[in-house]
């Protein structure tokens, strides 16, 4: 699994012009599920994100996890994170898991974030054409890959 994490002041997602979900301070997560991913991949990412210290403390240092600021998460499924652009000009998405595999793992990841203690985990609509808006705070943008995090 791959996640692009953005620290945000706020974020929202619309489908067909209608607001689906929105958050205030926290993380916008763009989540891509790859062929071969399992619950263990979602677990390692959820644990890393939950403990990631990227919010500023009283001294202005990035030292606090999302739980310390009572932050929210907006999780958006995004198969295009698995694009393979090595050949030609049109990306291949052959590495992206099919929806029957990807959607349950995406939902599992969101549930895991809630179980870890995030007070508000909101989602887009899996497979929909979504319009995502955000105000990136910092900006802080971090790319996480479950395979890389699992290496010893």
N, CA, C and O atoms as a GROMACS GRO file, in nm:
protein
  608
    1UNK      N    1   0.085  -0.118   0.000
    1UNK     CA    2   0.000   0.000   0.000
    1UNK      C    3   0.089   0.123   0.000
    1UNK      O    4   0.198   0.124   0.056
    2UNK      N    5   0.039   0.224  -0.064
    2UNK     CA    6   0.109   0.352  -0.065
    2UNK      C    7   0.014   0.459  -0.016
    2UNK      O    8  -0.106   0.456  -0.043
    3UNK      N    9   0.071   0.553   0.059
    3UNK     CA   10  -0.008   0.665   0.110
    3UNK      C   11   0.070   0.794   0.087
    3UNK      O   12   0.189   0.803   0.116
    4UNK      N   13   0.000   0.893   0.034
    4UNK     CA   14   0.052   1.030   0.033
    4UNK      C   15  -0.021   1.102   0.145
    4UNK      O   16  -0.143   1.117   0.142
    5UNK      N   17   0.056   1.145   0.244
    5UNK     CA   18   0.001   1.212   0.362
    5UNK      C   19   0.027   1.361   0.349
    5UNK      O   20   0.140   1.403   0.321
    6UNK      N   21  -0.077   1.439   0.368
    6UNK     CA   22  -0.063   1.584   0.367
    6UNK      C   23  -0.120   1.638   0.498
    6UNK      O   24  -0.234   1.612   0.534
    7UNK      N   25  -0.037   1.715   0.567
    7UNK     CA   26  -0.084   1.783   0.688
    7UNK      C   27  -0.167   1.901   0.642
    7UNK      O   28  -0.120   1.984   0.565
    8UNK      N   29  -0.291   1.909   0.691
    8UNK     CA   30  -0.383   2.011   0.640
    8UNK      C   31  -0.446   2.093   0.753
    8UNK      O   32  -0.459   2.047   0.866
    9UNK      N   33  -0.484   2.214   0.717
    9UNK     CA   34  -0.566   2.296   0.806
    9UNK      C   35  -0.712   2.258   0.788
    9UNK      O   36  -0.791   2.262   0.883
   10UNK      N   37  -0.747   2.219   0.664
   10UNK     CA   38  -0.879   2.163   0.636
   10UNK      C   39  -0.874   2.094   0.500
   10UNK      O   40  -0.787   2.122   0.418
   11UNK      N   41  -0.968   2.005   0.478
   11UNK     CA   42  -0.979   1.933   0.351
   11UNK      C   43  -1.123   1.889   0.333
   11UNK      O   44  -1.197   1.870   0.430
   12UNK      N   45  -1.162   1.872   0.207
   12UNK     CA   46  -1.298   1.826   0.178
   12UNK      C   47  -1.298   1.747   0.048
   12UNK      O   48  -1.206   1.756  -0.033
   13UNK      N   49  -1.403   1.669   0.031
   13UNK     CA   50  -1.420   1.591  -0.090
   13UNK      C   51  -1.564   1.605  -0.137
   13UNK      O   52  -1.659   1.595  -0.059
   14UNK      N   53  -1.578   1.629  -0.268
   14UNK     CA   54  -1.710   1.640  -0.330
   14UNK      C   55  -1.722   1.535  -0.440
   14UNK      O   56  -1.624   1.498  -0.504
   15UNK      N   57  -1.844   1.487  -0.461
   15UNK     CA   58  -1.877   1.398  -0.573
   15UNK      C   59  -2.002   1.456  -0.638
   15UNK      O   60  -2.102   1.483  -0.571
   16UNK      N   61  -1.995   1.476  -0.768
   16UNK     CA   62  -2.107   1.535  -0.844
   16UNK      C   63  -2.150   1.668  -0.785
   16UNK      O   64  -2.269   1.700  -0.782
   17UNK      N   65  -2.053   1.746  -0.739
   17UNK     CA   66  -2.081   1.879  -0.686
   17UNK      C   67  -2.135   1.882  -0.544
   17UNK      O   68  -2.157   1.990  -0.488
   18UNK      N   69  -2.156   1.765  -0.483
   18UNK     CA   70  -2.209   1.758  -0.347
   18UNK      C   71  -2.100   1.723  -0.247
   18UNK      O   72  -2.019   1.633  -0.271
   19UNK      N   73  -2.098   1.794  -0.136
   19UNK     CA   74  -2.000   1.768  -0.032
   19UNK      C   75  -2.025   1.630   0.029
   19UNK      O   76  -2.135   1.602   0.076
   20UNK      N   77  -1.923   1.545   0.027
   20UNK     CA   78  -1.932   1.411   0.083
   20UNK      C   79  -1.878   1.411   0.226
   20UNK      O   80  -1.940   1.354   0.316
   21UNK      N   81  -1.762   1.475   0.246
   21UNK     CA   82  -1.700   1.482   0.378
   21UNK      C   83  -1.602   1.597   0.385
   21UNK      O   84  -1.553   1.644   0.283
   22UNK      N   85  -1.575   1.641   0.506
   22UNK     CA   86  -1.475   1.746   0.527
   22UNK      C   87  -1.416   1.730   0.667
   22UNK      O   88  -1.478   1.675   0.758
   23UNK      N   89  -1.294   1.781   0.681
   23UNK     CA   90  -1.226   1.779   0.811
   23UNK      C   91  -1.162   1.914   0.836
   23UNK      O   92  -1.144   1.995   0.745
   24UNK      N   93  -1.129   1.935   0.961
   24UNK     CA   94  -1.046   2.049   0.998
   24UNK      C   95  -0.903   1.996   1.015
   24UNK      O   96  -0.864   1.903   0.944
   25UNK      N   97  -0.827   2.051   1.101
   25UNK     CA   98  -0.684   2.020   1.116
   25UNK      C   99  -0.658   1.870   1.128
   25UNK      O  100  -0.722   1.801   1.207
   26UNK      N  101  -0.562   1.822   1.050
   26UNK     CA  102  -0.527   1.682   1.055
   26UNK      C  103  -0.454   1.638   0.932
   26UNK      O  104  -0.366   1.709   0.882
   27UNK      N  105  -0.490   1.519   0.880
   27UNK     CA  106  -0.425   1.461   0.763
   27UNK      C  107  -0.526   1.434   0.652
   27UNK      O  108  -0.635   1.382   0.676
   28UNK      N  109  -0.488   1.471   0.530
   28UNK     CA  110  -0.552   1.419   0.411
   28UNK      C  111  -0.464   1.303   0.367
   28UNK      O  112  -0.344   1.321   0.346
   29UNK      N  113  -0.522   1.185   0.352
   29UNK     CA  114  -0.449   1.067   0.311
   29UNK      C  115  -0.501   1.019   0.176
   29UNK      O  116  -0.620   0.991   0.161
   30UNK      N  117  -0.411   1.011   0.078
   30UNK     CA  118  -0.442   0.951  -0.051
   30UNK      C  119  -0.387   0.809  -0.045
   30UNK      O  120  -0.267   0.790  -0.022
   31UNK      N  121  -0.473   0.710  -0.064
   31UNK     CA  122  -0.438   0.570  -0.036
   31UNK      C  123  -0.449   0.485  -0.162
   31UNK      O  124  -0.554   0.481  -0.227
   32UNK      N  125  -0.339   0.418  -0.196
   32UNK     CA  126  -0.338   0.327  -0.309
   32UNK      C  127  -0.312   0.185  -0.262
   32UNK      O  128  -0.216   0.159  -0.190
   33UNK      N  129  -0.396   0.093  -0.304
   33UNK     CA  130  -0.382  -0.049  -0.266
   33UNK      C  131  -0.324  -0.123  -0.387
   33UNK      O  132  -0.376  -0.116  -0.498
   34UNK      N  133  -0.215  -0.195  -0.361
   34UNK     CA  134  -0.140  -0.263  -0.466
   34UNK      C  135  -0.171  -0.413  -0.466
   34UNK      O  136  -0.208  -0.470  -0.363
   35UNK      N  137  -0.155  -0.475  -0.582
   35UNK     CA  138  -0.167  -0.620  -0.592
   35UNK      C  139  -0.077  -0.684  -0.486
   35UNK      O  140   0.039  -0.646  -0.472
   36UNK      N  141  -0.131  -0.780  -0.412
   36UNK     CA  142  -0.053  -0.850  -0.311
   36UNK      C  143  -0.061  -0.788  -0.172
   36UNK      O  144  -0.014  -0.848  -0.076
   37UNK      N  145  -0.119  -0.670  -0.160
   37UNK     CA  146  -0.132  -0.607  -0.028
   37UNK      C  147  -0.228  -0.688   0.060
   37UNK      O  148  -0.324  -0.748   0.012
   38UNK      N  149  -0.197  -0.686   0.190
   38UNK     CA  150  -0.278  -0.757   0.289
   38UNK      C  151  -0.305  -0.665   0.407
   38UNK      O  152  -0.260  -0.551   0.410
   39UNK      N  153  -0.378  -0.717   0.504
   39UNK     CA  154  -0.408  -0.638   0.625
   39UNK      C  155  -0.280  -0.593   0.695
   39UNK      O  156  -0.278  -0.486   0.756
   40UNK      N  157  -0.175  -0.673   0.688
   40UNK     CA  158  -0.048  -0.637   0.751
   40UNK      C  159   0.008  -0.508   0.691
   40UNK      O  160   0.071  -0.429   0.763
   41UNK      N  161  -0.014  -0.484   0.562
   41UNK     CA  162   0.030  -0.360   0.499
   41UNK      C  163  -0.048  -0.241   0.554
   41UNK      O  164   0.009  -0.136   0.583
   42UNK      N  165  -0.178  -0.259   0.570
   42UNK     CA  166  -0.261  -0.152   0.627
   42UNK      C  167  -0.222  -0.126   0.771
   42UNK      O  168  -0.218  -0.011   0.815
   43UNK      N  169  -0.191  -0.232   0.846
   43UNK     CA  170  -0.152  -0.217   0.987
   43UNK      C  171  -0.025  -0.136   1.002
   43UNK      O  172  -0.018  -0.045   1.085
   44UNK      N  173   0.077  -0.168   0.921
   44UNK     CA  174   0.205  -0.099   0.934
   44UNK      C  175   0.190   0.049   0.898
   44UNK      O  176   0.252   0.135   0.961
   45UNK      N  177   0.110   0.079   0.797
   45UNK     CA  178   0.087   0.219   0.761
   45UNK      C  179   0.007   0.292   0.867
   45UNK      O  180   0.041   0.405   0.904
   46UNK      N  181  -0.098   0.230   0.917
   46UNK     CA  182  -0.180   0.294   1.021
   46UNK      C  183  -0.096   0.323   1.146
   46UNK      O  184  -0.106   0.432   1.203
   47UNK      N  185  -0.015   0.227   1.187
   47UNK     CA  186   0.070   0.248   1.305
   47UNK      C  187   0.169   0.362   1.284
   47UNK      O  188   0.189   0.444   1.373
   48UNK      N  189   0.230   0.367   1.165
   48UNK     CA  190   0.327   0.473   1.135
   48UNK      C  191   0.258   0.609   1.135
   48UNK      O  192   0.308   0.704   1.195
   49UNK      N  193   0.145   0.618   1.067
   49UNK     CA  194   0.074   0.746   1.056
   49UNK      C  195   0.026   0.793   1.193
   49UNK      O  196   0.035   0.911   1.225
   50UNK      N  197  -0.025   0.701   1.272
   50UNK     CA  198  -0.075   0.737   1.405
   50UNK      C  199   0.036   0.798   1.492
   50UNK      O  200   0.011   0.892   1.567
   51UNK      N  201   0.156   0.746   1.481
   51UNK     CA  202   0.265   0.793   1.565
   51UNK      C  203   0.354   0.899   1.502
   51UNK      O  204   0.443   0.951   1.569
   52UNK      N  205   0.330   0.932   1.376
   52UNK     CA  206   0.416   1.027   1.305
   52UNK      C  207   0.408   1.165   1.370
   52UNK      O  208   0.301   1.223   1.382
   53UNK      N  209   0.523   1.216   1.410
   53UNK     CA  210   0.528   1.344   1.483
   53UNK      C  211   0.558   1.458   1.385
   53UNK      O  212   0.674   1.493   1.362
   54UNK      N  213   0.451   1.514   1.329
   54UNK     CA  214   0.468   1.619   1.229
   54UNK      C  215   0.388   1.746   1.261
   54UNK      O  216   0.380   1.837   1.178
   55UNK      N  217   0.329   1.751   1.380
   55UNK     CA  218   0.260   1.872   1.422
   55UNK      C  219   0.348   1.948   1.521
   55UNK      O  220   0.421   1.888   1.600
   56UNK      N  221   0.341   2.078   1.514
   56UNK     CA  222   0.431   2.161   1.593
   56UNK      C  223   0.393   2.163   1.741
   56UNK      O  224   0.275   2.170   1.777
   57UNK      N  225   0.498   2.158   1.825
   57UNK     CA  226   0.479   2.172   1.969
   57UNK      C  227   0.486   2.320   2.007
   57UNK      O  228   0.488   2.406   1.920
   58UNK      N  229   0.489   2.349   2.137
   58UNK     CA  230   0.491   2.487   2.185
   58UNK      C  231   0.616   2.563   2.144
   58UNK      O  232   0.619   2.686   2.151
   59UNK      N  233   0.720   2.491   2.100
   59UNK     CA  234   0.845   2.554   2.056
   59UNK      C  235   0.855   2.564   1.904
   59UNK      O  236   0.960   2.603   1.851
   60UNK      N  237   0.748   2.529   1.834
   60UNK     CA  238   0.747   2.538   1.690
   60UNK      C  239   0.818   2.423   1.621
   60UNK      O  240   0.845   2.430   1.501
   61UNK      N  241   0.850   2.318   1.693
   61UNK     CA  242   0.918   2.200   1.637
   61UNK      C  243   0.814   2.095   1.599
   61UNK      O  244   0.716   2.076   1.672
   62UNK      N  245   0.834   2.027   1.486
   62UNK     CA  246   0.747   1.916   1.449
   62UNK      C  247   0.778   1.802   1.545
   62UNK      O  248   0.875   1.728   1.528
   63UNK      N  249   0.692   1.788   1.646
   63UNK     CA  250   0.720   1.695   1.755
   63UNK      C  251   0.596   1.624   1.807
   63UNK      O  252   0.607   1.538   1.895
   64UNK      N  253   0.478   1.656   1.754
   64UNK     CA  254   0.354   1.600   1.808
   64UNK      C  255   0.285   1.510   1.706
   64UNK      O  256   0.281   1.542   1.587
   65UNK      N  257   0.228   1.399   1.753
   65UNK     CA  258   0.148   1.314   1.664
   65UNK      C  259   0.006   1.372   1.650
   65UNK      O  260  -0.032   1.463   1.723
   66UNK      N  261  -0.069   1.319   1.558
   66UNK     CA  262  -0.204   1.366   1.531
   66UNK      C  263  -0.294   1.356   1.655
   66UNK      O  264  -0.382   1.440   1.675
   67UNK      N  265  -0.272   1.255   1.737
   67UNK     CA  266  -0.355   1.239   1.857
   67UNK      C  267  -0.336   1.354   1.955
   67UNK      O  268  -0.429   1.389   2.028
   68UNK      N  269  -0.218   1.412   1.959
   68UNK     CA  270  -0.190   1.521   2.053
   68UNK      C  271  -0.262   1.650   2.017
   68UNK      O  272  -0.280   1.737   2.102
   69UNK      N  273  -0.303   1.663   1.892
   69UNK     CA  274  -0.373   1.785   1.851
   69UNK      C  275  -0.522   1.756   1.826
   69UNK      O  276  -0.594   1.843   1.776
   70UNK      N  277  -0.566   1.634   1.860
   70UNK     CA  278  -0.705   1.592   1.838
   70UNK      C  279  -0.744   1.610   1.692
   70UNK      O  280  -0.853   1.659   1.660
   71UNK      N  281  -0.652   1.570   1.602
   71UNK     CA  282  -0.671   1.590   1.460
   71UNK      C  283  -0.766   1.490   1.396
   71UNK      O  284  -0.801   1.387   1.455
   72UNK      N  285  -0.806   1.523   1.275
   72UNK     CA  286  -0.897   1.440   1.198
   72UNK      C  287  -0.825   1.385   1.075
   72UNK      O  288  -0.718   1.434   1.037
   73UNK      N  289  -0.884   1.283   1.014
   73UNK     CA  290  -0.831   1.226   0.891
   73UNK      C  291  -0.940   1.222   0.786
   73UNK      O  292  -1.055   1.186   0.813
   74UNK      N  293  -0.902   1.262   0.664
   74UNK     CA  294  -0.985   1.241   0.546
   74UNK      C  295  -0.908   1.146   0.457
   74UNK      O  296  -0.801   1.180   0.406
   75UNK      N  297  -0.961   1.025   0.438
   75UNK     CA  298  -0.895   0.919   0.362
   75UNK      C  299  -0.962   0.904   0.226
   75UNK      O  300  -1.083   0.883   0.217
   76UNK      N  301  -0.882   0.916   0.121
   76UNK     CA  302  -0.932   0.911  -0.016
   76UNK      C  303  -0.864   0.795  -0.089
   76UNK      O  304  -0.741   0.788  -0.092
   77UNK      N  305  -0.942   0.704  -0.146
   77UNK     CA  306  -0.884   0.596  -0.226
   77UNK      C  307  -0.832   0.654  -0.357
   77UNK      O  308  -0.898   0.737  -0.420
   78UNK      N  309  -0.711   0.610  -0.398
   78UNK     CA  310  -0.653   0.666  -0.519
   78UNK      C  311  -0.562   0.564  -0.587
   78UNK      O  312  -0.443   0.556  -0.556
   79UNK      N  313  -0.620   0.488  -0.679
   79UNK     CA  314  -0.544   0.383  -0.746
   79UNK      C  315  -0.431   0.439  -0.831
   79UNK      O  316  -0.335   0.367  -0.861
   80UNK      N  317  -0.439   0.566  -0.870
   80UNK     CA  318  -0.336   0.623  -0.956
   80UNK      C  319  -0.200   0.635  -0.887
   80UNK      O  320  -0.100   0.659  -0.954
   81UNK      N  321  -0.196   0.618  -0.756
   81UNK     CA  322  -0.067   0.616  -0.685
   81UNK      C  323   0.018   0.498  -0.729
   81UNK      O  324   0.140   0.499  -0.711
   82UNK      N  325  -0.045   0.397  -0.787
   82UNK     CA  326   0.026   0.277  -0.831
   82UNK      C  327   0.064   0.284  -0.978
   82UNK      O  328   0.097   0.181  -1.037
   83UNK      N  329   0.060   0.402  -1.037
   83UNK     CA  330   0.092   0.417  -1.179
   83UNK      C  331   0.236   0.375  -1.208
   83UNK      O  332   0.329   0.408  -1.134
   84UNK      N  333   0.252   0.302  -1.316
   84UNK     CA  334   0.384   0.264  -1.367
   84UNK      C  335   0.405   0.346  -1.494
   84UNK      O  336   0.337   0.327  -1.594
   85UNK      N  337   0.501   0.437  -1.488
   85UNK     CA  338   0.525   0.530  -1.599
   85UNK      C  339   0.657   0.501  -1.671
   85UNK      O  340   0.710   0.587  -1.741
   86UNK      N  341   0.709   0.381  -1.653
   86UNK     CA  342   0.840   0.349  -1.711
   86UNK      C  343   0.837   0.341  -1.863
   86UNK      O  344   0.936   0.374  -1.928
   87UNK      N  345   0.727   0.298  -1.922
   87UNK     CA  346   0.720   0.281  -2.067
   87UNK      C  347   0.617   0.375  -2.126
   87UNK      O  348   0.508   0.393  -2.072
   88UNK      N  349   0.653   0.435  -2.238
   88UNK     CA  350   0.559   0.518  -2.311
   88UNK      C  351   0.514   0.641  -2.235
   88UNK      O  352   0.581   0.686  -2.141
   89UNK      N  353   0.401   0.695  -2.275
   89UNK     CA  354   0.350   0.819  -2.216
   89UNK      C  355   0.220   0.799  -2.139
   89UNK      O  356   0.175   0.888  -2.067
   90UNK      N  357   0.160   0.682  -2.154
   90UNK     CA  358   0.035   0.654  -2.083
   90UNK      C  359   0.068   0.563  -1.964
   90UNK      O  360   0.124   0.455  -1.982
   91UNK      N  361   0.034   0.606  -1.843
   91UNK     CA  362   0.064   0.522  -1.726
   91UNK      C  363  -0.012   0.390  -1.730
   91UNK      O  364  -0.124   0.381  -1.781
   92UNK      N  365   0.053   0.288  -1.677
   92UNK     CA  366  -0.012   0.158  -1.659
   92UNK      C  367  -0.054   0.146  -1.513
   92UNK      O  368   0.021   0.184  -1.423
   93UNK      N  369  -0.172   0.094  -1.491
   93UNK     CA  370  -0.221   0.076  -1.356
   93UNK      C  371  -0.235  -0.072  -1.321
   93UNK      O  372  -0.314  -0.109  -1.234
   94UNK      N  373  -0.158  -0.154  -1.389
   94UNK     CA  374  -0.167  -0.299  -1.370
   94UNK      C  375  -0.129  -0.341  -1.228
   94UNK      O  376  -0.171  -0.448  -1.182
   95UNK      N  377  -0.051  -0.259  -1.157
   95UNK     CA  378  -0.010  -0.292  -1.020
   95UNK      C  379  -0.116  -0.258  -0.916
   95UNK      O  380  -0.105  -0.300  -0.801
   96UNK      N  381  -0.218  -0.184  -0.955
   96UNK     CA  382  -0.325  -0.149  -0.862
   96UNK      C  383  -0.417  -0.270  -0.840
   96UNK      O  384  -0.454  -0.339  -0.935
   97UNK      N  385  -0.452  -0.293  -0.716
   97UNK     CA  386  -0.543  -0.404  -0.684
   97UNK      C  387  -0.681  -0.376  -0.744
   97UNK      O  388  -0.724  -0.261  -0.754
   98UNK      N  389  -0.749  -0.482  -0.783
   98UNK     CA  390  -0.885  -0.468  -0.835
   98UNK      C  391  -0.977  -0.421  -0.722
   98UNK      O  392  -0.948  -0.445  -0.605
   99UNK      N  393  -1.086  -0.355  -0.756
   99UNK     CA  394  -1.176  -0.301  -0.653
   99UNK      C  395  -1.222  -0.401  -0.548
   99UNK      O  396  -1.236  -0.365  -0.431
  100UNK      N  397  -1.247  -0.528  -0.586
  100UNK     CA  398  -1.292  -0.628  -0.489
  100UNK      C  399  -1.189  -0.655  -0.380
  100UNK      O  400  -1.224  -0.699  -0.271
  101UNK      N  401  -1.063  -0.630  -0.409
  101UNK     CA  402  -0.955  -0.646  -0.311
  101UNK      C  403  -0.926  -0.512  -0.244
  101UNK      O  404  -0.910  -0.505  -0.122
  102UNK      N  405  -0.918  -0.406  -0.325
  102UNK     CA  406  -0.875  -0.275  -0.276
  102UNK      C  407  -0.974  -0.212  -0.179
  102UNK      O  408  -0.934  -0.157  -0.076
  103UNK      N  409  -1.103  -0.220  -0.210
  103UNK     CA  410  -1.201  -0.152  -0.125
  103UNK      C  411  -1.205  -0.207   0.018
  103UNK      O  412  -1.206  -0.128   0.112
  104UNK      N  413  -1.208  -0.339   0.037
  104UNK     CA  414  -1.207  -0.389   0.175
  104UNK      C  415  -1.079  -0.350   0.252
  104UNK      O  416  -1.084  -0.324   0.372
  105UNK      N  417  -0.964  -0.348   0.182
  105UNK     CA  418  -0.840  -0.309   0.250
  105UNK      C  419  -0.840  -0.161   0.285
  105UNK      O  420  -0.794  -0.123   0.393
  106UNK      N  421  -0.890  -0.079   0.196
  106UNK     CA  422  -0.905   0.064   0.222
  106UNK      C  423  -0.996   0.086   0.344
  106UNK      O  424  -0.963   0.166   0.432
  107UNK      N  425  -1.108   0.017   0.348
  107UNK     CA  426  -1.200   0.029   0.462
  107UNK      C  427  -1.136  -0.023   0.590
  107UNK      O  428  -1.153   0.037   0.696
  108UNK      N  429  -1.063  -0.133   0.581
  108UNK     CA  430  -0.993  -0.188   0.696
  108UNK      C  431  -0.892  -0.087   0.751
  108UNK      O  432  -0.884  -0.066   0.872
  109UNK      N  433  -0.817  -0.024   0.662
  109UNK     CA  434  -0.720   0.078   0.703
  109UNK      C  435  -0.790   0.190   0.780
  109UNK      O  436  -0.742   0.233   0.886
  110UNK      N  437  -0.902   0.238   0.728
  110UNK     CA  438  -0.975   0.347   0.795
  110UNK      C  439  -1.026   0.303   0.933
  110UNK      O  440  -1.019   0.379   1.029
  111UNK      N  441  -1.076   0.181   0.941
  111UNK     CA  442  -1.121   0.128   1.071
  111UNK      C  443  -1.005   0.116   1.169
  111UNK      O  444  -1.020   0.144   1.288
  112UNK      N  445  -0.890   0.075   1.118
  112UNK     CA  446  -0.770   0.062   1.202
  112UNK      C  447  -0.731   0.198   1.260
  112UNK      O  448  -0.695   0.208   1.378
  113UNK      N  449  -0.738   0.302   1.180
  113UNK     CA  450  -0.705   0.438   1.229
  113UNK      C  451  -0.800   0.478   1.342
  113UNK      O  452  -0.758   0.540   1.439
  114UNK      N  453  -0.927   0.443   1.328
  114UNK     CA  454  -1.024   0.472   1.433
  114UNK      C  455  -0.992   0.393   1.560
  114UNK      O  456  -0.996   0.447   1.670
  115UNK      N  457  -0.960   0.264   1.544
  115UNK     CA  458  -0.927   0.180   1.659
  115UNK      C  459  -0.802   0.228   1.732
  115UNK      O  460  -0.790   0.210   1.853
  116UNK      N  461  -0.709   0.288   1.658
  116UNK     CA  462  -0.587   0.340   1.721
  116UNK      C  463  -0.617   0.464   1.807
  116UNK      O  464  -0.539   0.498   1.896
  117UNK      N  465  -0.729   0.530   1.778
  117UNK     CA  466  -0.766   0.643   1.863
  117UNK      C  467  -0.788   0.776   1.792
  117UNK      O  468  -0.803   0.878   1.858
  118UNK      N  469  -0.789   0.775   1.658
  118UNK     CA  470  -0.821   0.899   1.587
  118UNK      C  471  -0.970   0.925   1.605
  118UNK      O  472  -1.052   0.838   1.576
  119UNK      N  473  -1.005   1.044   1.652
  119UNK     CA  474  -1.145   1.071   1.687
  119UNK      C  475  -1.237   1.079   1.566
  119UNK      O  476  -1.356   1.051   1.577
  120UNK      N  477  -1.181   1.117   1.451
  120UNK     CA  478  -1.265   1.134   1.333
  120UNK      C  479  -1.188   1.089   1.209
  120UNK      O  480  -1.092   1.153   1.167
  121UNK      N  481  -1.233   0.979   1.151
  121UNK     CA  482  -1.176   0.929   1.025
  121UNK      C  483  -1.288   0.930   0.922
  121UNK      O  484  -1.382   0.851   0.931
  122UNK      N  485  -1.277   1.019   0.826
  122UNK     CA  486  -1.380   1.033   0.724
  122UNK      C  487  -1.325   0.985   0.590
  122UNK      O  488  -1.204   0.984   0.568
  123UNK      N  489  -1.416   0.945   0.502
  123UNK     CA  490  -1.376   0.886   0.376
  123UNK      C  491  -1.442   0.955   0.258
  123UNK      O  492  -1.544   1.023   0.271
  124UNK      N  493  -1.380   0.936   0.142
  124UNK     CA  494  -1.444   0.972   0.016
  124UNK      C  495  -1.534   0.855  -0.023
  124UNK      O  496  -1.569   0.772   0.060
  125UNK      N  497  -1.571   0.850  -0.150
  125UNK     CA  498  -1.652   0.740  -0.202
  125UNK      C  499  -1.563   0.656  -0.292
  125UNK      O  500  -1.516   0.704  -0.396
  126UNK      N  501  -1.540   0.533  -0.253
  126UNK     CA  502  -1.450   0.446  -0.326
  126UNK      C  503  -1.493   0.435  -0.472
  126UNK      O  504  -1.609   0.406  -0.501
  127UNK      N  505  -1.399   0.458  -0.563
  127UNK     CA  506  -1.424   0.442  -0.706
  127UNK      C  507  -1.493   0.559  -0.774
  127UNK      O  508  -1.509   0.559  -0.896
  128UNK      N  509  -1.533   0.658  -0.697
  128UNK     CA  510  -1.604   0.773  -0.755
  128UNK      C  511  -1.504   0.873  -0.814
  128UNK      O  512  -1.386   0.872  -0.780
  129UNK      N  513  -1.554   0.958  -0.902
  129UNK     CA  514  -1.478   1.072  -0.954
  129UNK      C  515  -1.491   1.182  -0.850
  129UNK      O  516  -1.593   1.250  -0.842
  130UNK      N  517  -1.387   1.198  -0.769
  130UNK     CA  518  -1.392   1.289  -0.654
  130UNK      C  519  -1.316   1.418  -0.682
  130UNK      O  520  -1.217   1.418  -0.755
  131UNK      N  521  -1.363   1.525  -0.624
  131UNK     CA  522  -1.294   1.654  -0.627
  131UNK      C  523  -1.249   1.683  -0.484
  131UNK      O  524  -1.332   1.706  -0.396
  132UNK      N  525  -1.118   1.681  -0.464
  132UNK     CA  526  -1.061   1.697  -0.330
  132UNK      C  527  -1.001   1.836  -0.319
  132UNK      O  528  -0.924   1.879  -0.405
  133UNK      N  529  -1.035   1.906  -0.213
  133UNK     CA  530  -0.980   2.038  -0.184
  133UNK      C  531  -0.908   2.033  -0.051
  133UNK      O  532  -0.948   1.960   0.040
  134UNK      N  533  -0.802   2.111  -0.040
  134UNK     CA  534  -0.728   2.113   0.086
  134UNK      C  535  -0.651   2.242   0.100
  134UNK      O  536  -0.618   2.308   0.002
  135UNK      N  537  -0.621   2.275   0.224
  135UNK     CA  538  -0.522   2.377   0.254
  135UNK      C  539  -0.410   2.302   0.325
  135UNK      O  540  -0.422   2.264   0.441
  136UNK      N  541  -0.300   2.283   0.250
  136UNK     CA  542  -0.184   2.211   0.302
  136UNK      C  543  -0.116   2.300   0.404
  136UNK      O  544  -0.090   2.418   0.377
  137UNK      N  545  -0.086   2.246   0.519
  137UNK     CA  546  -0.027   2.320   0.631
  137UNK      C  547   0.123   2.298   0.633
  137UNK      O  548   0.170   2.190   0.669
  138UNK      N  549   0.199   2.398   0.594
  138UNK     CA  550   0.344   2.389   0.598
  138UNK      C  551   0.409   2.440   0.470
  138UNK      O  552   0.473   2.545   0.475
  139UNK      N  553   0.398   2.374   0.359
  139UNK     CA  554   0.333   2.246   0.337
  139UNK      C  555   0.413   2.129   0.393
  139UNK      O  556   0.536   2.130   0.392
  140UNK      N  557   0.340   2.030   0.440
  140UNK     CA  558   0.400   1.904   0.483
  140UNK      C  559   0.333   1.793   0.402
  140UNK      O  560   0.213   1.770   0.414
  141UNK      N  561   0.412   1.726   0.320
  141UNK     CA  562   0.365   1.615   0.237
  141UNK      C  563   0.467   1.502   0.249
  141UNK      O  564   0.586   1.522   0.225
  142UNK      N  565   0.419   1.383   0.285
  142UNK     CA  566   0.506   1.269   0.307
  142UNK      C  567   0.450   1.149   0.231
  142UNK      O  568   0.330   1.123   0.234
  143UNK      N  569   0.539   1.075   0.163
  143UNK     CA  570   0.500   0.955   0.090
  143UNK      C  571   0.543   0.834   0.171
  143UNK      O  572   0.659   0.823   0.211
  144UNK      N  573   0.448   0.743   0.196
  144UNK     CA  574   0.474   0.623   0.274
  144UNK      C  575   0.439   0.499   0.191
  144UNK      O  576   0.339   0.497   0.120
  145UNK      N  577   0.523   0.396   0.201
  145UNK     CA  578   0.504   0.272   0.129
  145UNK      C  579   0.516   0.157   0.230
  145UNK      O  580   0.618   0.143   0.296
  146UNK      N  581   0.412   0.076   0.241
  146UNK     CA  582   0.412  -0.031   0.341
  146UNK      C  583   0.527  -0.130   0.319
  146UNK      O  584   0.580  -0.186   0.415
  147UNK      N  585   0.564  -0.152   0.194
  147UNK     CA  586   0.674  -0.245   0.166
  147UNK      C  587   0.806  -0.189   0.219
  147UNK      O  588   0.887  -0.263   0.275
  148UNK      N  589   0.827  -0.060   0.202
  148UNK     CA  590   0.950   0.003   0.253
  148UNK      C  591   0.952   0.006   0.405
  148UNK      O  592   1.056  -0.016   0.467
  149UNK      N  593   0.836   0.034   0.465
  149UNK     CA  594   0.829   0.040   0.612
  149UNK      C  595   0.848  -0.097   0.675
  149UNK      O  596   0.890  -0.107   0.791
  150UNK      N  597   0.817  -0.203   0.602
  150UNK     CA  598   0.827  -0.339   0.656
  150UNK      C  599   0.967  -0.397   0.644
  150UNK      O  600   0.996  -0.501   0.703
  151UNK      N  601   1.054  -0.332   0.570
  151UNK     CA  602   1.191  -0.382   0.557
  151UNK      C  603   1.266  -0.366   0.688
  151UNK      O  604   1.249  -0.266   0.758
  152UNK      N  605   1.346  -0.464   0.720
  152UNK     CA  606   1.426  -0.457   0.844
  152UNK      C  607   1.552  -0.379   0.822
  152UNK      O  608   1.631  -0.363   0.915
   0.00000   0.00000   0.00000
